[in-house]
Amino acid sequence: MASPDGHREIWEFTPRQREVIGRMLRGTSPQQIAFRLGLGVRTIYWHVENIYRLAGVHSVGEFFAWAHSHRDCCSIGVVWDSPWRTAV
Ligand SMILES: [Zn+2]
């Protein structure tokens, strides 16, 4: 369940959002994610906007910190030198 402050668990996102989240955290660039998923880069950024809103974050730095806080409960890893940290 989502808590009142908007905290979400990874499994509360849509399958497509989880795909984007996973690739972001593995360090895949926006352009590569778009290519792999057969989508436009603008669509990827649209997914990212929705992901940020659902996660309650406002920057890529906050997003990576949020993901890192879920490393145990949601079994996710974060690649800290992700190109997202400079691209977004
Ligand atoms: Zn979690």
PDB file of the backbone (N, CA, C, O) and the ligand in Angstrom, with CONECT records:
HET     ZN  A 101       1
ATOM      1  N   MET A   1       0.842  -1.200   0.000  1.00  0.00           N
ATOM      2  CA  MET A   1       0.000   0.000   0.000  1.00  0.00           C
ATOM      3  C   MET A   1       0.875   1.248   0.000  1.00  0.00           C
ATOM      4  O   MET A   1       1.943   1.279   0.611  1.00  0.00           O
ATOM      5  N   ALA A   2       0.407   2.257  -0.686  1.00  0.00           N
ATOM      6  CA  ALA A   2       1.129   3.535  -0.672  1.00  0.00           C
ATOM      7  C   ALA A   2       0.820   4.257   0.631  1.00  0.00           C
ATOM      8  O   ALA A   2      -0.329   4.297   1.070  1.00  0.00           O
ATOM      9  N   SER A   3       1.833   4.817   1.236  1.00  0.00           N
ATOM     10  CA  SER A   3       1.629   5.574   2.458  1.00  0.00           C
ATOM     11  C   SER A   3       1.148   6.984   2.106  1.00  0.00           C
ATOM     12  O   SER A   3       1.257   7.395   0.951  1.00  0.00           O
ATOM     13  N   PRO A   4       0.621   7.727   3.076  1.00  0.00           N
ATOM     14  CA  PRO A   4       0.049   9.054   2.777  1.00  0.00           C
ATOM     15  C   PRO A   4       1.048  10.032   2.159  1.00  0.00           C
ATOM     16  O   PRO A   4       0.643  10.946   1.440  1.00  0.00           O
ATOM     17  N   ASP A   5       2.339   9.861   2.425  1.00  0.00           N
ATOM     18  CA  ASP A   5       3.315  10.806   1.873  1.00  0.00           C
ATOM     19  C   ASP A   5       3.682  10.459   0.434  1.00  0.00           C
ATOM     20  O   ASP A   5       4.592  11.060  -0.137  1.00  0.00           O
ATOM     21  N   GLY A   6       2.985   9.498  -0.150  1.00  0.00           N
ATOM     22  CA  GLY A   6       3.241   9.177  -1.542  1.00  0.00           C
ATOM     23  C   GLY A   6       4.307   8.134  -1.742  1.00  0.00           C
ATOM     24  O   GLY A   6       4.665   7.829  -2.880  1.00  0.00           O
ATOM     25  N   HIS A   7       4.826   7.574  -0.659  1.00  0.00           N
ATOM     26  CA  HIS A   7       5.852   6.556  -0.800  1.00  0.00           C
ATOM     27  C   HIS A   7       5.282   5.341  -1.519  1.00  0.00           C
ATOM     28  O   HIS A   7       4.248   4.796  -1.132  1.00  0.00           O
ATOM     29  N   ARG A   8       5.977   4.929  -2.574  1.00  0.00           N
ATOM     30  CA  ARG A   8       5.523   3.777  -3.341  1.00  0.00           C
ATOM     31  C   ARG A   8       6.582   2.696  -3.298  1.00  0.00           C
ATOM     32  O   ARG A   8       7.781   2.962  -3.204  1.00  0.00           O
ATOM     33  N   GLU A   9       6.100   1.473  -3.370  1.00  0.00           N
ATOM     34  CA  GLU A   9       7.010   0.360  -3.580  1.00  0.00           C
ATOM     35  C   GLU A   9       7.131   0.120  -5.079  1.00  0.00           C
ATOM     36  O   GLU A   9       6.271   0.530  -5.859  1.00  0.00           O
ATOM     37  N   ILE A  10       8.200  -0.542  -5.466  1.00  0.00           N
ATOM     38  CA  ILE A  10       8.472  -0.717  -6.891  1.00  0.00           C
ATOM     39  C   ILE A  10       7.325  -1.452  -7.588  1.00  0.00           C
ATOM     40  O   ILE A  10       6.976  -1.136  -8.726  1.00  0.00           O
ATOM     41  N   TRP A  11       6.749  -2.424  -6.902  1.00  0.00           N
ATOM     42  CA  TRP A  11       5.702  -3.226  -7.560  1.00  0.00           C
ATOM     43  C   TRP A  11       4.399  -2.458  -7.758  1.00  0.00           C
ATOM     44  O   TRP A  11       3.490  -2.962  -8.417  1.00  0.00           O
ATOM     45  N   GLU A  12       4.287  -1.251  -7.202  1.00  0.00           N
ATOM     46  CA  GLU A  12       3.083  -0.454  -7.410  1.00  0.00           C
ATOM     47  C   GLU A  12       3.112   0.315  -8.728  1.00  0.00           C
ATOM     48  O   GLU A  12       2.103   0.890  -9.139  1.00  0.00           O
ATOM     49  N   PHE A  13       4.276   0.324  -9.394  1.00  0.00           N
ATOM     50  CA  PHE A  13       4.363   0.987 -10.686  1.00  0.00           C
ATOM     51  C   PHE A  13       3.873   0.032 -11.774  1.00  0.00           C
ATOM     52  O   PHE A  13       3.817  -1.180 -11.568  1.00  0.00           O
ATOM     53  N   THR A  14       3.523   0.585 -12.921  1.00  0.00           N
ATOM     54  CA  THR A  14       3.070  -0.264 -14.031  1.00  0.00           C
ATOM     55  C   THR A  14       4.262  -1.063 -14.555  1.00  0.00           C
ATOM     56  O   THR A  14       5.413  -0.688 -14.332  1.00  0.00           O
ATOM     57  N   PRO A  15       3.980  -2.171 -15.255  1.00  0.00           N
ATOM     58  CA  PRO A  15       5.093  -2.954 -15.827  1.00  0.00           C
ATOM     59  C   PRO A  15       6.009  -2.101 -16.703  1.00  0.00           C
ATOM     60  O   PRO A  15       7.229  -2.260 -16.644  1.00  0.00           O
ATOM     61  N   ARG A  16       5.453  -1.204 -17.511  1.00  0.00           N
ATOM     62  CA  ARG A  16       6.275  -0.353 -18.367  1.00  0.00           C
ATOM     63  C   ARG A  16       7.134   0.593 -17.523  1.00  0.00           C
ATOM     64  O   ARG A  16       8.312   0.799 -17.816  1.00  0.00           O
ATOM     65  N   GLN A  17       6.534   1.165 -16.474  1.00  0.00           N
ATOM     66  CA  GLN A  17       7.305   2.054 -15.592  1.00  0.00           C
ATOM     67  C   GLN A  17       8.427   1.285 -14.907  1.00  0.00           C
ATOM     68  O   GLN A  17       9.531   1.804 -14.743  1.00  0.00           O
ATOM     69  N   ARG A  18       8.145   0.047 -14.507  1.00  0.00           N
ATOM     70  CA  ARG A  18       9.186  -0.749 -13.851  1.00  0.00           C
ATOM     71  C   ARG A  18      10.323  -1.066 -14.809  1.00  0.00           C
ATOM     72  O   ARG A  18      11.489  -1.113 -14.417  1.00  0.00           O
ATOM     73  N   GLU A  19       9.964  -1.282 -16.080  1.00  0.00           N
ATOM     74  CA  GLU A  19      10.997  -1.502 -17.093  1.00  0.00           C
ATOM     75  C   GLU A  19      11.918  -0.296 -17.195  1.00  0.00           C
ATOM     76  O   GLU A  19      13.141  -0.429 -17.220  1.00  0.00           O
ATOM     77  N   VAL A  20      11.302   0.890 -17.255  1.00  0.00           N
ATOM     78  CA  VAL A  20      12.086   2.123 -17.377  1.00  0.00           C
ATOM     79  C   VAL A  20      12.927   2.333 -16.116  1.00  0.00           C
ATOM     80  O   VAL A  20      14.106   2.675 -16.205  1.00  0.00           O
ATOM     81  N   ILE A  21      12.322   2.130 -14.946  1.00  0.00           N
ATOM     82  CA  ILE A  21      13.051   2.286 -13.685  1.00  0.00           C
ATOM     83  C   ILE A  21      14.265   1.364 -13.656  1.00  0.00           C
ATOM     84  O   ILE A  21      15.375   1.789 -13.334  1.00  0.00           O
ATOM     85  N   GLY A  22      14.039   0.103 -13.994  1.00  0.00           N
ATOM     86  CA  GLY A  22      15.128  -0.868 -13.938  1.00  0.00           C
ATOM     87  C   GLY A  22      16.273  -0.482 -14.855  1.00  0.00           C
ATOM     88  O   GLY A  22      17.442  -0.595 -14.488  1.00  0.00           O
ATOM     89  N   ARG A  23      15.926  -0.022 -16.059  1.00  0.00           N
ATOM     90  CA  ARG A  23      16.976   0.356 -17.014  1.00  0.00           C
ATOM     91  C   ARG A  23      17.680   1.628 -16.580  1.00  0.00           C
ATOM     92  O   ARG A  23      18.895   1.748 -16.733  1.00  0.00           O
ATOM     93  N   MET A  24      16.931   2.578 -16.042  1.00  0.00           N
ATOM     94  CA  MET A  24      17.573   3.793 -15.514  1.00  0.00           C
ATOM     95  C   MET A  24      18.598   3.425 -14.451  1.00  0.00           C
ATOM     96  O   MET A  24      19.727   3.915 -14.460  1.00  0.00           O
ATOM     97  N   LEU A  25      18.189   2.555 -13.537  1.00  0.00           N
ATOM     98  CA  LEU A  25      19.051   2.220 -12.403  1.00  0.00           C
ATOM     99  C   LEU A  25      20.238   1.386 -12.822  1.00  0.00           C
ATOM    100  O   LEU A  25      21.256   1.362 -12.130  1.00  0.00           O
ATOM    101  N   ARG A  26      20.123   0.695 -13.955  1.00  0.00           N
ATOM    102  CA  ARG A  26      21.262  -0.075 -14.453  1.00  0.00           C
ATOM    103  C   ARG A  26      22.196   0.777 -15.289  1.00  0.00           C
ATOM    104  O   ARG A  26      23.229   0.304 -15.763  1.00  0.00           O
ATOM    105  N   GLY A  27      21.824   2.044 -15.467  1.00  0.00           N
ATOM    106  CA  GLY A  27      22.732   2.951 -16.152  1.00  0.00           C
ATOM    107  C   GLY A  27      22.525   3.052 -17.643  1.00  0.00           C
ATOM    108  O   GLY A  27      23.404   3.524 -18.363  1.00  0.00           O
ATOM    109  N   THR A  28      21.346   2.604 -18.127  1.00  0.00           N
ATOM    110  CA  THR A  28      21.050   2.705 -19.552  1.00  0.00           C
ATOM    111  C   THR A  28      20.618   4.133 -19.871  1.00  0.00           C
ATOM    112  O   THR A  28      19.794   4.705 -19.157  1.00  0.00           O
ATOM    113  N   SER A  29      21.163   4.708 -20.929  1.00  0.00           N
ATOM    114  CA  SER A  29      20.854   6.096 -21.273  1.00  0.00           C
ATOM    115  C   SER A  29      19.417   6.212 -21.779  1.00  0.00           C
ATOM    116  O   SER A  29      18.840   5.227 -22.240  1.00  0.00           O
ATOM    117  N   PRO A  30      18.836   7.421 -21.694  1.00  0.00           N
ATOM    118  CA  PRO A  30      17.476   7.626 -22.208  1.00  0.00           C
ATOM    119  C   PRO A  30      17.345   7.174 -23.657  1.00  0.00           C
ATOM    120  O   PRO A  30      16.345   6.561 -24.031  1.00  0.00           O
ATOM    121  N   GLN A  31      18.355   7.476 -24.472  1.00  0.00           N
ATOM    122  CA  GLN A  31      18.298   7.115 -25.890  1.00  0.00           C
ATOM    123  C   GLN A  31      18.303   5.593 -26.060  1.00  0.00           C
ATOM    124  O   GLN A  31      17.581   5.060 -26.903  1.00  0.00           O
ATOM    125  N   GLN A  32      19.109   4.900 -25.267  1.00  0.00           N
ATOM    126  CA  GLN A  32      19.182   3.446 -25.353  1.00  0.00           C
ATOM    127  C   GLN A  32      17.880   2.796 -24.869  1.00  0.00           C
ATOM    128  O   GLN A  32      17.423   1.811 -25.449  1.00  0.00           O
ATOM    129  N   ILE A  33      17.291   3.343 -23.815  1.00  0.00           N
ATOM    130  CA  ILE A  33      16.019   2.804 -23.324  1.00  0.00           C
ATOM    131  C   ILE A  33      14.956   2.947 -24.405  1.00  0.00           C
ATOM    132  O   ILE A  33      14.201   2.012 -24.671  1.00  0.00           O
ATOM    133  N   ALA A  34      14.899   4.119 -25.024  1.00  0.00           N
ATOM    134  CA  ALA A  34      13.927   4.362 -26.093  1.00  0.00           C
ATOM    135  C   ALA A  34      14.114   3.340 -27.210  1.00  0.00           C
ATOM    136  O   ALA A  34      13.148   2.770 -27.717  1.00  0.00           O
ATOM    137  N   PHE A  35      15.365   3.122 -27.582  1.00  0.00           N
ATOM    138  CA  PHE A  35      15.677   2.169 -28.659  1.00  0.00           C
ATOM    139  C   PHE A  35      15.253   0.758 -28.269  1.00  0.00           C
ATOM    140  O   PHE A  35      14.597   0.060 -29.042  1.00  0.00           O
ATOM    141  N   ARG A  36      15.634   0.345 -27.066  1.00  0.00           N
ATOM    142  CA  ARG A  36      15.340  -1.027 -26.622  1.00  0.00           C
ATOM    143  C   ARG A  36      13.845  -1.299 -26.533  1.00  0.00           C
ATOM    144  O   ARG A  36      13.383  -2.396 -26.848  1.00  0.00           O
ATOM    145  N   LEU A  37      13.089  -0.284 -26.098  1.00  0.00           N
ATOM    146  CA  LEU A  37      11.656  -0.483 -25.911  1.00  0.00           C
ATOM    147  C   LEU A  37      10.866  -0.124 -27.159  1.00  0.00           C
ATOM    148  O   LEU A  37       9.645  -0.279 -27.188  1.00  0.00           O
ATOM    149  N   GLY A  38      11.554   0.355 -28.192  1.00  0.00           N
ATOM    150  CA  GLY A  38      10.871   0.727 -29.414  1.00  0.00           C
ATOM    151  C   GLY A  38       9.990   1.955 -29.249  1.00  0.00           C
ATOM    152  O   GLY A  38       8.938   2.065 -29.877  1.00  0.00           O
ATOM    153  N   LEU A  39      10.429   2.876 -28.399  1.00  0.00           N
ATOM    154  CA  LEU A  39       9.662   4.092 -28.122  1.00  0.00           C
ATOM    155  C   LEU A  39      10.508   5.313 -28.456  1.00  0.00           C
ATOM    156  O   LEU A  39      11.722   5.208 -28.636  1.00  0.00           O
ATOM    157  N   GLY A  40       9.853   6.482 -28.537  1.00  0.00           N
ATOM    158  CA  GLY A  40      10.582   7.726 -28.719  1.00  0.00           C
ATOM    159  C   GLY A  40      11.193   8.185 -27.407  1.00  0.00           C
ATOM    160  O   GLY A  40      10.713   7.840 -26.327  1.00  0.00           O
ATOM    161  N   VAL A  41      12.256   8.965 -27.515  1.00  0.00           N
ATOM    162  CA  VAL A  41      12.906   9.474 -26.304  1.00  0.00           C
ATOM    163  C   VAL A  41      11.937  10.340 -25.497  1.00  0.00           C
ATOM    164  O   VAL A  41      11.945  10.324 -24.266  1.00  0.00           O
ATOM    165  N   ARG A  42      11.092  11.103 -26.225  1.00  0.00           N
ATOM    166  CA  ARG A  42      10.121  11.946 -25.501  1.00  0.00           C
ATOM    167  C   ARG A  42       9.163  11.098 -24.682  1.00  0.00           C
ATOM    168  O   ARG A  42       8.742  11.503 -23.599  1.00  0.00           O
ATOM    169  N   THR A  43       8.815   9.920 -25.196  1.00  0.00           N
ATOM    170  CA  THR A  43       7.931   9.023 -24.444  1.00  0.00           C
ATOM    171  C   THR A  43       8.629   8.520 -23.184  1.00  0.00           C
ATOM    172  O   THR A  43       8.007   8.377 -22.132  1.00  0.00           O
ATOM    173  N   ILE A  44       9.930   8.255 -23.305  1.00  0.00           N
ATOM    174  CA  ILE A  44      10.688   7.813 -22.133  1.00  0.00           C
ATOM    175  C   ILE A  44      10.672   8.905 -21.074  1.00  0.00           C
ATOM    176  O   ILE A  44      10.452   8.628 -19.895  1.00  0.00           O
ATOM    177  N   TYR A  45      10.907  10.151 -21.493  1.00  0.00           N
ATOM    178  CA  TYR A  45      10.883  11.252 -20.513  1.00  0.00           C
ATOM    179  C   TYR A  45       9.496  11.439 -19.901  1.00  0.00           C
ATOM    180  O   TYR A  45       9.363  11.835 -18.743  1.00  0.00           O
ATOM    181  N   TRP A  46       8.462  11.144 -20.702  1.00  0.00           N
ATOM    182  CA  TRP A  46       7.099  11.218 -20.166  1.00  0.00           C
ATOM    183  C   TRP A  46       6.922  10.154 -19.074  1.00  0.00           C
ATOM    184  O   TRP A  46       6.351  10.429 -18.019  1.00  0.00           O
ATOM    185  N   HIS A  47       7.416   8.939 -19.338  1.00  0.00           N
ATOM    186  CA  HIS A  47       7.357   7.904 -18.300  1.00  0.00           C
ATOM    187  C   HIS A  47       8.134   8.347 -17.068  1.00  0.00           C
ATOM    188  O   HIS A  47       7.693   8.132 -15.939  1.00  0.00           O
ATOM    189  N   VAL A  48       9.289   8.963 -17.287  1.00  0.00           N
ATOM    190  CA  VAL A  48      10.130   9.387 -16.167  1.00  0.00           C
ATOM    191  C   VAL A  48       9.409  10.441 -15.326  1.00  0.00           C
ATOM    192  O   VAL A  48       9.486  10.415 -14.098  1.00  0.00           O
ATOM    193  N   GLU A  49       8.710  11.367 -15.982  1.00  0.00           N
ATOM    194  CA  GLU A  49       7.940  12.370 -15.237  1.00  0.00           C
ATOM    195  C   GLU A  49       6.913  11.696 -14.341  1.00  0.00           C
ATOM    196  O   GLU A  49       6.756  12.064 -13.177  1.00  0.00           O
ATOM    197  N   ASN A  50       6.208  10.700 -14.895  1.00  0.00           N
ATOM    198  CA  ASN A  50       5.197   9.987 -14.107  1.00  0.00           C
ATOM    199  C   ASN A  50       5.842   9.219 -12.956  1.00  0.00           C
ATOM    200  O   ASN A  50       5.311   9.176 -11.846  1.00  0.00           O
ATOM    201  N   ILE A  51       6.993   8.615 -13.239  1.00  0.00           N
ATOM    202  CA  ILE A  51       7.707   7.857 -12.218  1.00  0.00           C
ATOM    203  C   ILE A  51       8.126   8.787 -11.075  1.00  0.00           C
ATOM    204  O   ILE A  51       7.955   8.460  -9.901  1.00  0.00           O
ATOM    205  N   TYR A  52       8.676   9.946 -11.436  1.00  0.00           N
ATOM    206  CA  TYR A  52       9.106  10.905 -10.407  1.00  0.00           C
ATOM    207  C   TYR A  52       7.916  11.332  -9.548  1.00  0.00           C
ATOM    208  O   TYR A  52       8.016  11.418  -8.325  1.00  0.00           O
ATOM    209  N   ARG A  53       6.785  11.598 -10.211  1.00  0.00           N
ATOM    210  CA  ARG A  53       5.612  12.058  -9.472  1.00  0.00           C
ATOM    211  C   ARG A  53       5.136  10.972  -8.509  1.00  0.00           C
ATOM    212  O   ARG A  53       4.830  11.253  -7.350  1.00  0.00           O
ATOM    213  N   LEU A  54       5.076   9.723  -8.999  1.00  0.00           N
ATOM    214  CA  LEU A  54       4.611   8.628  -8.149  1.00  0.00           C
ATOM    215  C   LEU A  54       5.586   8.355  -7.017  1.00  0.00           C
ATOM    216  O   LEU A  54       5.181   8.001  -5.910  1.00  0.00           O
ATOM    217  N   ALA A  55       6.874   8.520  -7.300  1.00  0.00           N
ATOM    218  CA  ALA A  55       7.887   8.269  -6.281  1.00  0.00           C
ATOM    219  C   ALA A  55       8.009   9.450  -5.318  1.00  0.00           C
ATOM    220  O   ALA A  55       8.617   9.332  -4.253  1.00  0.00           O
ATOM    221  N   GLY A  56       7.422  10.596  -5.704  1.00  0.00           N
ATOM    222  CA  GLY A  56       7.499  11.779  -4.848  1.00  0.00           C
ATOM    223  C   GLY A  56       8.869  12.433  -4.875  1.00  0.00           C
ATOM    224  O   GLY A  56       9.299  13.026  -3.886  1.00  0.00           O
ATOM    225  N   VAL A  57       9.557  12.325  -6.008  1.00  0.00           N
ATOM    226  CA  VAL A  57      10.877  12.956  -6.138  1.00  0.00           C
ATOM    227  C   VAL A  57      10.816  14.033  -7.215  1.00  0.00           C
ATOM    228  O   VAL A  57       9.900  14.065  -8.037  1.00  0.00           O
ATOM    229  N   HIS A  58      11.818  14.916  -7.190  1.00  0.00           N
ATOM    230  CA  HIS A  58      11.794  16.073  -8.077  1.00  0.00           C
ATOM    231  C   HIS A  58      13.071  16.236  -8.899  1.00  0.00           C
ATOM    232  O   HIS A  58      13.235  17.210  -9.633  1.00  0.00           O
ATOM    233  N   SER A  59      13.950  15.283  -8.762  1.00  0.00           N
ATOM    234  CA  SER A  59      15.198  15.372  -9.531  1.00  0.00           C
ATOM    235  C   SER A  59      15.761  13.966  -9.678  1.00  0.00           C
ATOM    236  O   SER A  59      15.359  13.040  -8.973  1.00  0.00           O
ATOM    237  N   VAL A  60      16.695  13.829 -10.603  1.00  0.00           N
ATOM    238  CA  VAL A  60      17.292  12.517 -10.795  1.00  0.00           C
ATOM    239  C   VAL A  60      18.085  12.103  -9.561  1.00  0.00           C
ATOM    240  O   VAL A  60      18.157  10.918  -9.234  1.00  0.00           O
ATOM    241  N   GLY A  61      18.683  13.081  -8.872  1.00  0.00           N
ATOM    242  CA  GLY A  61      19.413  12.765  -7.644  1.00  0.00           C
ATOM    243  C   GLY A  61      18.489  12.195  -6.582  1.00  0.00           C
ATOM    244  O   GLY A  61      18.815  11.212  -5.917  1.00  0.00           O
ATOM    245  N   GLU A  62      17.323  12.830  -6.432  1.00  0.00           N
ATOM    246  CA  GLU A  62      16.335  12.326  -5.470  1.00  0.00           C
ATOM    247  C   GLU A  62      15.834  10.952  -5.891  1.00  0.00           C
ATOM    248  O   GLU A  62      15.589  10.081  -5.056  1.00  0.00           O
ATOM    249  N   PHE A  63      15.685  10.774  -7.199  1.00  0.00           N
ATOM    250  CA  PHE A  63      15.201   9.479  -7.688  1.00  0.00           C
ATOM    251  C   PHE A  63      16.180   8.360  -7.346  1.00  0.00           C
ATOM    252  O   PHE A  63      15.772   7.292  -6.889  1.00  0.00           O
ATOM    253  N   PHE A  64      17.464   8.603  -7.568  1.00  0.00           N
ATOM    254  CA  PHE A  64      18.445   7.568  -7.269  1.00  0.00           C
ATOM    255  C   PHE A  64      18.522   7.305  -5.758  1.00  0.00           C
ATOM    256  O   PHE A  64      18.718   6.168  -5.328  1.00  0.00           O
ATOM    257  N   ALA A  65      18.368   8.356  -4.970  1.00  0.00           N
ATOM    258  CA  ALA A  65      18.354   8.169  -3.516  1.00  0.00           C
ATOM    259  C   ALA A  65      17.128   7.358  -3.098  1.00  0.00           C
ATOM    260  O   ALA A  65      17.209   6.483  -2.237  1.00  0.00           O
ATOM    261  N   TRP A  66      15.990   7.668  -3.727  1.00  0.00           N
ATOM    262  CA  TRP A  66      14.764   6.920  -3.442  1.00  0.00           C
ATOM    263  C   TRP A  66      14.951   5.443  -3.790  1.00  0.00           C
ATOM    264  O   TRP A  66      14.603   4.559  -3.008  1.00  0.00           O
ATOM    265  N   ALA A  67      15.505   5.194  -4.976  1.00  0.00           N
ATOM    266  CA  ALA A  67      15.720   3.809  -5.401  1.00  0.00           C
ATOM    267  C   ALA A  67      16.672   3.100  -4.438  1.00  0.00           C
ATOM    268  O   ALA A  67      16.461   1.944  -4.071  1.00  0.00           O
ATOM    269  N   HIS A  68      17.727   3.819  -4.037  1.00  0.00           N
ATOM    270  CA  HIS A  68      18.704   3.215  -3.131  1.00  0.00           C
ATOM    271  C   HIS A  68      18.041   2.810  -1.810  1.00  0.00           C
ATOM    272  O   HIS A  68      18.404   1.799  -1.208  1.00  0.00           O
ATOM    273  N   SER A  69      17.068   3.608  -1.371  1.00  0.00           N
ATOM    274  CA  SER A  69      16.381   3.294  -0.114  1.00  0.00           C
ATOM    275  C   SER A  69      15.509   2.053  -0.244  1.00  0.00           C
ATOM    276  O   SER A  69      15.045   1.500   0.754  1.00  0.00           O
ATOM    277  N   HIS A  70      15.288   1.616  -1.498  1.00  0.00           N
ATOM    278  CA  HIS A  70      14.489   0.409  -1.734  1.00  0.00           C
ATOM    279  C   HIS A  70      15.351  -0.791  -2.076  1.00  0.00           C
ATOM    280  O   HIS A  70      14.835  -1.810  -2.537  1.00  0.00           O
ATOM    281  N   ARG A  71      16.655  -0.692  -1.862  1.00  0.00           N
ATOM    282  CA  ARG A  71      17.542  -1.764  -2.327  1.00  0.00           C
ATOM    283  C   ARG A  71      17.250  -3.078  -1.613  1.00  0.00           C
ATOM    284  O   ARG A  71      17.431  -4.146  -2.198  1.00  0.00           O
ATOM    285  N   ASP A  72      16.806  -3.024  -0.375  1.00  0.00           N
ATOM    286  CA  ASP A  72      16.523  -4.257   0.359  1.00  0.00           C
ATOM    287  C   ASP A  72      15.074  -4.698   0.192  1.00  0.00           C
ATOM    288  O   ASP A  72      14.811  -5.856  -0.132  1.00  0.00           O
ATOM    289  N   CYS A  73      14.132  -3.780   0.411  1.00  0.00           N
ATOM    290  CA  CYS A  73      12.719  -4.164   0.367  1.00  0.00           C
ATOM    291  C   CYS A  73      12.273  -4.525  -1.043  1.00  0.00           C
ATOM    292  O   CYS A  73      11.392  -5.369  -1.210  1.00  0.00           O
ATOM    293  N   CYS A  74      12.855  -3.911  -2.047  1.00  0.00           N
ATOM    294  CA  CYS A  74      12.436  -4.175  -3.428  1.00  0.00           C
ATOM    295  C   CYS A  74      13.530  -4.847  -4.249  1.00  0.00           C
ATOM    296  O   CYS A  74      13.368  -5.053  -5.452  1.00  0.00           O
ATOM    297  N   SER A  75      14.630  -5.185  -3.611  1.00  0.00           N
ATOM    298  CA  SER A  75      15.710  -5.920  -4.283  1.00  0.00           C
ATOM    299  C   SER A  75      16.147  -5.242  -5.585  1.00  0.00           C
ATOM    300  O   SER A  75      16.176  -5.869  -6.644  1.00  0.00           O
ATOM    301  N   ILE A  76      16.480  -3.976  -5.490  1.00  0.00           N
ATOM    302  CA  ILE A  76      16.958  -3.274  -6.673  1.00  0.00           C
ATOM    303  C   ILE A  76      18.344  -2.711  -6.421  1.00  0.00           C
ATOM    304  O   ILE A  76      18.681  -2.307  -5.308  1.00  0.00           O
ATOM    305  N   GLY A  77      19.132  -2.696  -7.472  1.00  0.00           N
ATOM    306  CA  GLY A  77      20.475  -2.149  -7.401  1.00  0.00           C
ATOM    307  C   GLY A  77      20.549  -0.844  -8.158  1.00  0.00           C
ATOM    308  O   GLY A  77      19.765  -0.604  -9.076  1.00  0.00           O
ATOM    309  N   VAL A  78      21.484  -0.007  -7.778  1.00  0.00           N
ATOM    310  CA  VAL A  78      21.638   1.305  -8.393  1.00  0.00           C
ATOM    311  C   VAL A  78      23.055   1.432  -8.938  1.00  0.00           C
ATOM    312  O   VAL A  78      24.034   1.201  -8.228  1.00  0.00           O
ATOM    313  N   VAL A  79      23.144   1.802 -10.208  1.00  0.00           N
ATOM    314  CA  VAL A  79      24.438   2.120 -10.797  1.00  0.00           C
ATOM    315  C   VAL A  79      24.640   3.624 -10.654  1.00  0.00           C
ATOM    316  O   VAL A  79      23.981   4.411 -11.334  1.00  0.00           O
ATOM    317  N   TRP A  80      25.549   4.018  -9.774  1.00  0.00           N
ATOM    318  CA  TRP A  80      25.630   5.432  -9.402  1.00  0.00           C
ATOM    319  C   TRP A  80      26.216   6.315 -10.494  1.00  0.00           C
ATOM    320  O   TRP A  80      25.992   7.525 -10.496  1.00  0.00           O
ATOM    321  N   ASP A  81      26.959   5.728 -11.416  1.00  0.00           N
ATOM    322  CA  ASP A  81      27.482   6.576 -12.493  1.00  0.00           C
ATOM    323  C   ASP A  81      26.579   6.525 -13.720  1.00  0.00           C
ATOM    324  O   ASP A  81      27.048   6.681 -14.847  1.00  0.00           O
ATOM    325  N   SER A  82      25.286   6.306 -13.501  1.00  0.00           N
ATOM    326  CA  SER A  82      24.327   6.272 -14.591  1.00  0.00           C
ATOM    327  C   SER A  82      24.367   7.554 -15.409  1.00  0.00           C
ATOM    328  O   SER A  82      24.508   8.639 -14.847  1.00  0.00           O
ATOM    329  N   PRO A  83      24.244   7.446 -16.734  1.00  0.00           N
ATOM    330  CA  PRO A  83      24.177   8.661 -17.552  1.00  0.00           C
ATOM    331  C   PRO A  83      22.980   9.538 -17.218  1.00  0.00           C
ATOM    332  O   PRO A  83      22.973  10.722 -17.555  1.00  0.00           O
ATOM    333  N   TRP A  84      21.963   8.976 -16.559  1.00  0.00           N
ATOM    334  CA  TRP A  84      20.812   9.771 -16.161  1.00  0.00           C
ATOM    335  C   TRP A  84      21.209  10.889 -15.207  1.00  0.00           C
ATOM    336  O   TRP A  84      20.548  11.926 -15.156  1.00  0.00           O
ATOM    337  N   ARG A  85      22.269  10.687 -14.464  1.00  0.00           N
ATOM    338  CA  ARG A  85      22.620  11.675 -13.447  1.00  0.00           C
ATOM    339  C   ARG A  85      23.136  12.963 -14.080  1.00  0.00           C
ATOM    340  O   ARG A  85      23.168  14.009 -13.432  1.00  0.00           O
ATOM    341  N   THR A  86      23.537  12.885 -15.343  1.00  0.00           N
ATOM    342  CA  THR A  86      23.958  14.101 -16.026  1.00  0.00           C
ATOM    343  C   THR A  86      22.981  14.492 -17.118  1.00  0.00           C
ATOM    344  O   THR A  86      22.927  15.654 -17.521  1.00  0.00           O
ATOM    345  N   ALA A  87      22.186  13.499 -17.611  1.00  0.00           N
ATOM    346  CA  ALA A  87      21.322  13.760 -18.758  1.00  0.00           C
ATOM    347  C   ALA A  87      20.004  14.389 -18.370  1.00  0.00           C
ATOM    348  O   ALA A  87      19.393  15.070 -19.194  1.00  0.00           O
ATOM    349  N   VAL A  88      19.536  14.188 -17.140  1.00  0.00           N
ATOM    350  CA  VAL A  88      18.206  14.651 -16.769  1.00  0.00           C
ATOM    351  C   VAL A  88      18.324  15.762 -15.728  1.00  0.00           C
ATOM    352  O   VAL A  88      17.310  16.296 -15.278  1.00  0.00           O
TER     353      VAL A  88
HETATM  354 ZN    ZN A 101      10.710  -0.980  -1.463  1.00  0.00          ZN2+
END
